Amino acid sequence: MYDGIVQELIDEFGRLPGIGPKSAQRIAFHILQTPSFDVKRLSELLVEVRERVRFCEICGNVAEQERCAICRDPRRNPALICVVEDAKDIAAIERTREFRGLYHVLGGAISPIAGVGPDDLRIAQLMTRLADGTVQEVILATNPNLEGEATASYLSRLLVSMQITVSRLASGLPVGGDLEYADEVTLGRAFEGRRVL
């Protein structure tokens, strides 16, 4: 649509997840039209992130060292492991300030349609972490969608033989939501996860 390098810039932004053609165009033109935008700093950060950031050797979270800050924190409870699909899920849970255990990042979810099976995830590393008997509870915090449910079901069957409590995050109605807009699955989960007041 545009000549040369401008279209190349839009195309590159469009390759990012969650960025459609219109968003890519807006970002590109923001960079072009904002004289104060520090393009050099952005490019330096992108290169630096690729060079310095890795994944924690224990849990799979993003880190600048061999181990992430959570795995290095002696105040965390090593008897609790929260299993998540992606490293970005850790940030969401940490914002709640409710969980003080450790994490394990699977690197995705089981999805036969996408060709992702259990061997493609960090399940073997999880089993190695659980082998020493330190962990007393594994909390499955995979996404409440078809792939996340399949992954949680697979893991719960795998862990049932170990002397470890396996739990799943509750799911149901969002705060501020209306019952009339909730789907059947969400309402069903809300009933299953109800608690006594």
Secondary structure by P-SEA (a helix, b strand, c coil): ccccaaaaaaaaaaacccccaaaaaaaaaaaaacccccaaaaaaaaaaaacccccccccccccccccccccccccccccbbbbbccaaaaaaaaaaccccbbbbbccccccccccccccccaaaaaaaaaccccccbbbbbccccaaaaaaaaaaaaaaccccbbbbbcccccccccccccccaaaaaaaaaacccc
